[in-house]
Amino acid sequence: MRIAVIADIHGNVRALEAVLKDLKHQAPDTVVNLGDCVSGPLWPEETAALLRDLGWPTVRGNHDRVVAAGAVPLHNRTDSFTEAALSAQSMAWLGALEPAIRLSDEIFLCHGTPRNDNAYLTEDVVEGGARHAHEHRIVERLEGETSPVICCGHSHLPRLVRLHVSGQLILNPGSVGLQAYEDETPTPHQMATCSPHARYALLDNLEGTWSVSQRIIDYDWAAAAKEAERNGRSDWAHALLKGYMQPDP
């Protein structure tokens, strides 16, 4: 059994197309999507249309939830741009996504934590950035979820954690479409992988044991940055080109 795990596309259809090309060579039995599918100043509708056709099991991310609810305030520039760009069909698809998916007895899919799509599972926000959370904090955030494999996104940081107390594996595949961002929740901070490559992960079950490999994929990030600039988002353009945010002046 081979499962491809993707997350946080953020409307970057160019990065998604590169991942799809790589998936043809990896030949997974199934592909799962952990959410934040379309929100961003790039190609929301094109991304949504492609994902609708693919029909992957897809979790609702925090941005998916905000956009699907409608009436996004204009000061939320990313989600309001996305709402305006989506067709009625894509809005309906986004609104029908589930907040979590139990893929099997062994695998649980969520965006942030099992109960909160806007919280990090394996990171603590500190001093404007993030550090790896201690095991007891991760266990608290699981809120009793006992699946042997838990797949989450949201932080955009590729990570694999094995919990000593339970043997559970927690996998964050990283982000397909956005390798750095700023957020105000729970306090102002930045996340960055420090390269512009698209990322996803493969879960392989070999004789009852799960193994994980990370995929790091080239794509035309200059085209993505140009589209962000065209849509008035130089901050996104820098993140897409560099994999980190612009330094403070």
Wavefront OBJ file of the C-alpha trace (Angstrom):
o trace
v 0.000 0.000 0.000
v 1.381 3.397 -1.034
v -0.396 6.639 -0.103
v 0.639 10.052 -1.387
v -0.058 12.820 1.130
v -0.347 16.420 -0.044
v -1.366 19.618 1.734
v -1.522 23.389 1.501
v -1.708 23.898 -2.265
v -2.987 27.466 -1.762
v -4.167 27.935 -5.337
v -0.745 27.222 -6.834
v -1.851 25.142 -9.797
v 1.666 25.229 -11.313
v 3.108 23.498 -8.256
v 0.193 21.055 -8.195
v 0.758 20.146 -11.848
v 4.426 19.396 -11.085
v 3.378 17.160 -8.190
v 0.899 15.352 -10.442
v 3.675 14.694 -12.949
v 5.865 13.238 -10.196
v 2.986 11.125 -8.890
v 2.809 9.324 -12.220
v 6.295 7.947 -11.518
v 5.594 7.151 -7.856
v 2.359 5.245 -8.625
v 0.521 5.599 -5.287
v -2.559 3.504 -4.617
v -4.350 6.628 -3.408
v -3.699 10.333 -2.890
v -5.054 12.325 0.055
v -5.240 16.092 0.406
v -5.037 17.764 3.825
v -6.601 21.077 2.885
v -6.013 24.779 2.298
v -6.567 23.978 -1.337
v -7.230 27.225 -3.150
v -6.691 30.291 -0.987
v -4.091 32.613 -2.448
v -3.502 35.349 -5.059
v -2.662 32.801 -7.764
v -5.042 30.445 -9.607
v -7.880 29.540 -7.185
v -10.468 28.481 -9.763
v -8.039 26.520 -11.922
v -6.814 24.670 -8.835
v -10.343 23.945 -7.604
v -11.448 22.657 -11.007
v -8.474 20.305 -11.189
v -9.031 18.997 -7.659
v -12.739 18.467 -8.330
v -11.858 16.308 -11.319
v -9.242 14.329 -9.380
v -11.727 13.448 -6.624
v -9.119 12.814 -3.926
v -10.207 12.424 -0.284
v -9.799 16.037 0.848
v -9.882 17.615 4.291
v -11.169 21.153 4.797
v -8.417 23.572 5.844
v -8.861 26.754 7.848
v -8.717 28.936 4.714
v -11.095 26.584 2.912
v -13.544 27.060 5.789
v -13.282 30.869 5.731
v -13.705 31.112 1.958
v -16.598 28.625 1.836
v -18.483 30.595 4.497
v -18.605 33.589 2.116
v -18.698 37.316 2.823
v -14.952 37.421 3.514
v -14.014 40.945 4.653
v -11.795 42.891 2.250
v -9.084 43.353 4.865
v -8.522 39.597 4.584
v -6.838 40.098 1.228
v -5.949 36.478 0.538
v -9.306 34.885 1.246
v -11.374 37.719 -0.265
v -9.401 37.430 -3.511
v -10.072 33.696 -3.505
v -13.794 34.036 -2.820
v -14.175 36.483 -5.722
v -12.296 34.177 -8.114
v -14.213 30.941 -7.455
v -17.158 29.691 -9.464
v -20.379 28.608 -7.765
v -19.435 24.999 -8.455
v -16.066 25.404 -6.766
v -17.616 27.182 -3.770
v -20.071 24.303 -3.375
v -17.238 21.764 -3.565
v -15.233 23.684 -0.974
v -18.239 23.940 1.347
v -18.826 20.191 1.220
v -15.350 19.232 2.472
v -15.122 17.443 5.825
v -13.038 18.873 8.716
v -11.325 15.495 9.205
v -11.312 12.091 7.510
v -10.749 8.646 8.999
v -9.206 7.045 5.946
v -8.915 3.617 7.591
v -8.505 2.001 11.007
v -4.867 3.073 10.856
v -4.892 6.514 9.223
v -6.520 9.756 10.373
v -6.407 12.928 8.270
v -6.779 16.487 9.563
v -5.544 19.941 8.644
v -4.256 21.355 11.930
v -5.084 19.228 14.958
v -7.866 16.615 15.054
v -10.293 19.181 16.496
v -8.910 22.555 15.361
v -8.049 23.451 11.767
v -6.286 26.655 12.840
v -3.827 25.196 15.374
v -0.434 23.582 14.867
v -0.077 19.983 15.996
v 3.704 19.601 16.194
v 4.902 23.217 16.477
v 4.834 25.884 19.174
v 4.880 29.546 18.115
v 7.750 31.403 19.819
v 9.484 34.735 19.227
v 7.967 35.321 15.816
v 8.702 31.812 14.538
v 8.165 28.208 15.549
v 9.925 25.402 17.379
v 9.147 21.716 17.629
v 6.566 21.044 20.347
v 7.407 18.665 23.194
v 5.733 15.279 23.086
v 3.352 15.963 25.955
v 2.014 19.035 24.134
v 1.423 17.021 20.973
v -0.405 14.333 22.958
v -2.633 17.002 24.531
v -3.491 18.384 21.083
v -4.447 14.938 19.817
v -7.323 14.957 22.349
v -7.483 11.178 22.526
v -7.053 10.402 18.814
v -5.385 6.980 18.758
v -4.900 6.222 15.054
v -1.430 4.742 14.423
v -0.787 7.288 11.638
v -1.996 10.888 11.780
v -1.478 13.159 8.775
v -1.710 16.919 9.260
v -0.772 20.099 7.424
v -1.243 23.791 8.259
v 2.325 24.690 9.287
v 3.746 24.072 5.779
v 6.790 22.494 7.472
v 7.644 18.910 6.436
v 7.890 16.835 9.585
v 7.698 13.286 10.870
v 7.180 12.629 14.574
v 7.050 9.297 16.373
v 5.402 9.536 19.784
v 7.334 7.507 22.361
v 4.303 7.032 24.599
v 2.104 5.460 21.915
v 4.257 4.647 18.891
v 1.987 6.826 16.734
v 3.435 8.470 13.646
v 2.515 12.067 12.847
v 3.286 13.182 9.316
v 3.212 16.682 7.898
v 4.041 16.448 4.175
v 4.872 20.135 3.877
v 3.205 22.473 1.403
v 2.676 21.929 -2.293
v 2.193 25.576 -3.110
v 3.604 28.036 -0.566
v 6.926 27.622 1.238
v 6.744 30.669 3.521
v 4.053 32.818 5.085
v 3.189 35.204 7.910
v 0.272 34.666 10.296
v -1.224 36.485 13.252
v -2.600 33.390 15.047
v -1.964 32.686 17.890
v 0.595 35.550 17.823
v 2.442 37.149 14.881
v 4.954 34.709 13.384
v 6.555 33.480 10.186
v 6.988 29.983 8.777
v 9.560 29.108 6.107
v 11.142 26.066 4.505
v 13.838 28.269 2.893
v 13.574 26.861 -0.631
v 10.829 27.365 -3.235
v 10.283 23.695 -4.145
v 6.885 22.004 -3.963
v 6.666 19.322 -1.301
v 4.607 16.240 -0.557
v 5.144 12.839 1.098
v 4.693 9.130 0.441
v 3.478 6.633 3.039
v 4.402 3.022 2.309
v 3.166 0.017 4.250
v 5.776 -2.734 4.043
v 4.730 -5.948 5.783
v 2.701 -4.033 8.355
v 5.241 -1.274 9.015
v 4.776 2.273 7.753
v 7.686 4.129 6.197
v 7.741 7.720 4.959
v 9.624 9.487 2.188
v 9.539 13.178 1.393
v 9.341 14.440 -2.185
v 10.861 17.823 -3.101
v 9.839 18.949 -6.579
v 11.019 21.590 -9.025
v 8.354 23.684 -10.745
v 8.094 27.115 -12.373
v 8.006 29.187 -9.178
v 9.005 32.291 -11.183
v 5.662 32.062 -12.993
v 3.860 31.716 -9.670
v 5.691 34.751 -8.268
v 4.813 36.749 -11.398
v 1.132 35.879 -10.939
v 1.260 36.976 -7.290
v 2.840 40.302 -8.340
v 0.168 40.747 -11.010
v -2.444 40.350 -8.300
v -0.801 42.930 -6.040
v 0.932 40.591 -3.608
v 4.674 41.227 -3.561
v 4.887 39.454 -0.188
v 3.647 36.232 -1.767
v 5.933 36.748 -4.768
v 9.004 36.886 -2.537
v 7.906 33.810 -0.559
v 7.252 31.861 -3.758
v 10.638 32.757 -5.248
v 12.783 32.371 -2.133
v 11.009 30.070 0.295
v 11.213 32.653 3.079
v 9.641 36.015 3.840
v 11.188 39.378 3.121
v 13.294 40.632 6.043
v 11.996 43.591 8.001
v 13.435 46.911 6.745
l 1 2 3 4 5 6 7 8 9 10 11 12 13 14 15 16 17 18 19 20 21 22 23 24 25 26 27 28 29 30 31 32 33 34 35 36 37 38 39 40 41 42 43 44 45 46 47 48 49 50 51 52 53 54 55 56 57 58 59 60 61 62 63 64 65 66 67 68 69 70 71 72 73 74 75 76 77 78 79 80 81 82 83 84 85 86 87 88 89 90 91 92 93 94 95 96 97 98 99 100 101 102 103 104 105 106 107 108 109 110 111 112 113 114 115 116 117 118 119 120 121 122 123 124 125 126 127 128 129 130 131 132 133 134 135 136 137 138 139 140 141 142 143 144 145 146 147 148 149 150 151 152 153 154 155 156 157 158 159 160 161 162 163 164 165 166 167 168 169 170 171 172 173 174 175 176 177 178 179 180 181 182 183 184 185 186 187 188 189 190 191 192 193 194 195 196 197 198 199 200 201 202 203 204 205 206 207 208 209 210 211 212 213 214 215 216 217 218 219 220 221 222 223 224 225 226 227 228 229 230 231 232 233 234 235 236 237 238 239 240 241 242 243 244 245 246 247 248 249
